Amino acid sequence: MNIFIAAFWILLVVCVGLFFYTKSTVKSSNDPAFRKFQMTYLVVYLLAMAGDWLQGPYVYALYEHYGMTVHNIEVLFVAGFGSSMLFGTFVGSIADKYGRRANCFLYGVLYGLSCTTKHFNNFYILLLGRFLGGTATSILYSAFESWLIFEHNKRGYDSDLLGTVFSHAVLGNSLVAVTAGVVAQNFADHFGFVAPFDVALCILTILCIVVLFTWSENYGDTKSNVLDSFKTAAQSIRTDPKILCLGLIQSLFEGSMYTFVLEWTPALTPHTDKVKTTRALLSKEDGHIGTIPHGYVFAGFMVAIMIGSSLFKLFSRCTSVESFMRPVLLLSSVSLLMPIIFPGNQLVIFIGFLVFEVCVGLFWPSLSTMRGKYVPEATRATIMNFFRIPLNLIVVIILTQNLKMTVIFECCVAFLFVAFVAQHWLYRLSLSNTKTTSLNGKTDRPTSSTEDKKPLMDEEASV
């Protein structure tokens, strides 16, 4: 166990050092208006993530406390991912047509209602809560980013600063995750398993209020109906290989990442039954259950993600996101080979997992930056949720199949390698696009309004 605790403190020192180094060397803005805009977004985004993180450690524990069978709990979890897969694209189209701010407000309402259902020891009410929560998750990973990119471009801020905002969001999200785990633990200890959901409900209520009073509204294509948005988004994915590449990268990487969340505990716990250890992970991530210190391991993973977010700022100074993400994705694939090549070797597997989490910290701001470049504004949220369909399908299949742990990691390695190939394809396309725009005397920098973007979007759709 000492290796986990020692690794946490070593990673923390490295993380703090990188943070201050990047703060002094990486480009930032002294514009008070930009700093205020960045803070306005980060406050809302981190409140949204806090509302999500507070619930995670105690979902399984609460269901078990209510006397749900293992089968019923599995059905509830599948319902959450399934609703995200089925309703996510529809919700994304609503965001593009009726407003991203309104959609972010709807996130707070839906997730708040999901928290309320946790007070009822009734399978069907809890199932409704999972449907509401899954739909809300689709909003969390599309509408907030769509709002930010539109506002950033509309206000004419330097496009290079958008990556900095995403990097700060990843850094803050990791801090929020660790803090939420501690807060949830304390409230659960004093008031029971449902208490963390009540705290999340309060956070989500604050989120709704802050969104209403600090965010302006922006839209995608307001003239088309929801069905037309589906068709336009599907057409963009089908005709623009850059968007297709982004979809493959997101779906395969995030599918592997969510699968990893379910499997890291049995992989790090020698000679332990998979089902029991998976249940331990889902019931608590605070170090009080299992043969490994889950709390320190989880905290170490979060610090590794923060290191990745700082490295993103350094790498962005040296080369393009499209370029440096190729070795990152290849390294992520290699890192998850460790449980396959060295089964039972706790140290080697743990080091591999830490490397994977650093790659996660690099992945989030990089993917958001690339989406800001290539995904058309009119159907941004719709397209982003299209990408989540195969992602959720991967997780649902993993949850419903009794696969061996080795087979699961082999699938993850394969997914990540294909993501690396897609990233290399995107890099080649970006080089071709740069040469073309240079010959035509055009620029790839985002424009400041939706109307100004339309010629660029039409050009990309014709590739």
N, C-alpha and C positions, 0 to 999 in steps of 0.2 A: 504493500500500500504506500510505502514511503516514496516510491517513484512517482506516483500521481501527485502527491502533495509537493514534492520537490519540483516537479515539472511545472506545476501551477505558478510557484513563486519565480522560477526562472523565466517563464513566459511573461509574467507580469512586469518584470524588470525590463525585458526586451521591448515589450509593448510601450511602456512609459518612455523609454529612450527613443524609440522610433517616432512616437507622437511628437515629442518636443523637437526632434531633428526635422521632421517634415514641416512642423509649424514655422520653423525659422528659415527653411530653404525652398519650400514649395510655393508657387505663385498663389497669392490670395488677393482679395479686393479690399481696399480701404474706403470704398464707397459706402456711406452710411445707409443709403437706400437699399443696396444689395444685402448688406448685413442684416437689415431689418426684415427684408424679404426672406432670406435664408432662415432666420430665426422663426418667422411666422410659419414656414413650412415644417421645420423640424419639431416645433412644439406639438403641432397637430399630429404629425406622423408618429412621433414617439409615444404620444398618448394612445394612439390607435394600436401600436405594437404592445404597449403595456397592458391594454385591455385583453389582448390575445395571450400574452405570456403568463398573466396571472392565472389563467384557467388551465393551462397545459398540465402541470404536475398532478392535478387532483381530479381530472375527469374520470379516469379509470377507478381511482379510489372511491369516489362518490358513488359510482354505479355499483361497485362491489359492496359498499356500505348499505345500499338500498336492497341488497340481496339478489341482484340480477345474475342470471346464469352466464357462464362464459360465452355461450352461443349468442345470447341477447346482447352482450357487450360488443361482440364482434359485429353484429348487425348494426348497432348504433355507430360504431366507428366507420363501417363501410358506408352508411347513410350520409355521414358528413362529407367524405370524399366524393361520393356519388352525386350529392346535390351540388357541390362545387363544379363538378364536371358537367352536369345537365343544365344548370341554371346560370352558370358563370357567364357564358357568352351572351345570353339574353340581358343580364344585368349590365354587361359592358356596353351593349348597344344603347341601353337606357342612359348610361352616363354620357355617351357621345351626343345623343339627341337632346336630352333634357338637362344636362349640366353635370360637370364633374363634382362641383361643390355639393350639389344636392345628393349625388351618389355617395359621397363621403359621409354626409349627414345620415343617409339611409344605412350605411355601415354601422354607425353607432346605435341606431334604432334596432336593427335586426339582431346585432350581437347582444345588445342589452336585453331584448326579449328572450334570446337563447339563454342568457344567464338566469333570467327569471324562472324558466322552466326547470332549472336544477333544484328548485324548492319542492318539486312534486315527485313522489315515489310512484310514478306511473310510467310504464314503458312507452306508451303512445305519446304522452306529453314530452318525455325525454327524446323520443324520436323526432318530434316536431322541432325541438330545440336543436338537434343535430342538423336538420335541414336548414334552419335559419342560420346556424353558425357556419355551415359549409358555403351558403350563398354569400354571407358576409365576408368570408375569407377571400372569395373571388374579387370582391370590391377592394379589399385591402391591398391586393397585389396588382391592381390595375388603375383604379380611379385616382388614387393619391399621386402616383407617378405621372399620370396623364395631365393632371392639373398643374403639377410643378413644371413640366416641360413646356406647356403652352404659355404659362405666365412668364417663365424665364425668357423665352423667345420674344414674347409680346413686349416685354419691358426693355428689350435690347441689351441685355447683359451679355458679356463675353461668353461664347459657347464653351470655352475651356473651363469656366467656373462651374458649369453644370456637373461635371465629374466630381468636383470638390464637394458640392452639396450632397451627392450620392454617397461619397466616401464618409462624410460626417454622419449621414443617416445610418450607415452600417455600423460605424463606431458607437453611436448613441444607442442603436438597437441592441448591441451586445451588452452594454452597461445596463440598459433597461431590463434585459433578460435575467441577468444575475440578481439585480435588485428585486425584480418581481418574484423570483424564486424564494428569496429571503422573506419578503413581505407575506407571500402566500403561506409559507411554512408557519410563521408566527400567528397569523390569523386562524389557520387551521388548527394549530395546537390549542388555542384559547377558545375558539367558537365553533369548531367542527368543520367538516369537509366542505360545506356549502359556503362558508364565509369568504374564501377567495373569490368566488363568483359574485358575491355582493360587492366586494371591493372593486372588481372589474366593472360591475354595473355603474358604480359611482364614477370611475375613470371615464367610461364611455359617455356618461351624461355630461361631464365636463368637456369632453371632446366635441360633442354636438354644439354646445354653447360657444366654444372657441371658434369652431368652423363658421358658425352663423355671423359672428361679429368681427372676424379678422380676414376671412377669405372672400375674394370676389369670385363671381361665377364665370366659367368659360365652357365652351361647347366644342363638339366636333362638327359633324354635318347635321344641322338642325332641320334641313328640308326633307331628307329622306326618312321613311318609316323604318321600324326596327328590322323588318324583313329585307329592305333594301340595304341596310347597314350590314346584315349578314352576307348578302351577295357581294357587296363592294369589298368587304374584308376578305372573303374567300377568293375573290378575283385578284386582290393585291397579293395574297399569299401564293396563288397559283402562277401569276405572271412575273413577279419580282423575285428572283432567286435569293437576293439579300435578305428579304423578309422570311423566306422559307428556311434559310440557314439559321436565322435567329430563332425561329420556332423550334427547329430541331435541337439547337443548343440548349434552349431553355427547358424544353420538355425532358430531354435525356438527362441533363445535369440535375435539375430539381427532382426528377423522379428518383434518381440515384441517391440524392441527398435525403429525401424523406424516408426512403428505404433504409438508409444508413442509421437514421434516428431510431428505427425499430430494432436494429441489429447490433449496435455497438456494445450494449451490455452483455449479451451472450458471447460475443466475440472476445471480450476482455475478461470474462469470468470463466476460468478453466474448469472443465469437468462439471458443468452445471446444466441442468435441463433447460432447453431453449424456451419452452413455454413459461416456466416459472420465472426465468430471468427477464423475459420480455414483459411479463406482468409486473415485475418489480420496477422496470423502467417506466411503464405507463402509470403506475400508481404513485410513484414518488421519484423525483430526481434530486433529492436533498441529502443523500448520503446516509439515510437511516435504515434503508433496506438493501439487502444483498451483501455479497462478499467483497465488493470493491467500494471505495468512497465515492458514490455517485455525485455528490455535491462538488467535490474537488475536480472530478473528471469533467463534469458539465461546465464548471467555471473555467477550467483549462481550455476547453473547446471554445468558449466565448472569447477568451483572451486571444486565442489563435486567430479567430475571425477578425478581431480588432487589429492584430498585426497585419493581416491581409489587407484590410482597408487602408492602413498607412502605406503599405507597399504599393498599393494602387496609385497613390499620389506620386510616389517616386518613379514608378515605371512609366507613368503618363508623361513625365518630363522627357524621357529618353526616346520613346517610340510610340507608335499608334496603339490604341486599345486592340484593334484587330490583329496586330502583330504579336504583342506579348501574351495575349490570351491563348495562343496556340500551345506554347510550352506549359502554361498553367493547366490547361485541360488534359494534356498528355500526362503531366505529373499527378493530377488528381486520379487518373485511371491507374497509374502505377501504384499510388499510395494504398488503394483498396485491394491490391494483390496480396498484401501482407497476411491477412487471415487465411488465404488460400495456400501461399507458399510456406508460411511459418505458423501452422495451426498450433495453438497452445502457447506460443512464445509471446507472453504478455507485453514485454518491453518493446519488441519490434512492432507488434500490432499497434500499440499505443502511439509510437512515434509515427507510424503510417497514418493513423487517424488524425493526429495533430497536423500533419502536412496537408491532409485533405481539408481540414477546417481552415487552414491558411488560404487554400485555394478557394474555399467558399467566400472568405472575406474579400478576395480579389474578384470573384465572379459577380457578386451583386452590383457593385458600382459600375463594373465594366459592361455588364449586360444592359443596365439602365442607360448608360451613355450611348451604346450602339443603337438601342431602340430609339433614343432621341434623334439619332441621325437618319435612320432608315424607315421607321414606321410612319406612315402618313397620318397627319393630324386629324383628318376628318373621321377616321375609324380607329383611332389609337387604342382606346379601351377595349373595343370589340376584338381587335386582332390580338391584343395581349391575353384576353381570356380564351380565344381560340387555342392559343398555345398551351393553356392549362388543361385542355381536354385529354390529350395523351398522357400528360403528367399525372393527372388523377387516375387515369385508367391503369397506369403502371402500378400505382400504390394499391389500388383496389385488387388487382390480380395478386399482388404479393400477399395482401391480407387474407385473401380467400383461399389460397393454395398452401398446402402443408409442405413447403419446400425446405430442403436442407439448407443450413446456413451457408455452406460452401457454394451451393448452386446460386443462392441469392447474391453473394458477392461476385460470382462470375458474371452474372447478369449486369450488375452495376459496372464492373470493369468494361464489359462490352459496350454498354450505353455511353460511358464516358469516352471511350475511344472513338465511337461514331461521332460524338459531340466534337472531339478534337478534329476529325476529318471535316466536319461541317464548318468549323472555325477556320480551318485552312482554306476551304472553298470561299468563305466570306472574305478572307484576307486577299485572295487573288482577285475577287470581284471588286474590292475596294481599290486595289491598285489600278485596275482597268478603268474604274469610274474616275479616279483622280487624273489619269492621263487624258480621258475624254473631256473632262471639265476644263483641264488646262488648255487643251487645243481650242476649245470653244470660248475660252476667256470667261468661264463661269466659276462660281465658288460653291463649296459644299456647306458653308456656314449657315446655320439655321436663320431664317428670316424672322422679322419681328411681328408678323401678323399672319393669320390664316390665309388671307387673300394673296399675300406675297408668296406663300409657300406653294400655291396651286400649280404653277408651271413646273416647279421642281418635282412635285408629287406625280404629275402627269408624265414627266420624263422618266422617272424611276419605274412607273407602272408599265412603261413600254419596253423595258429592258428584257 
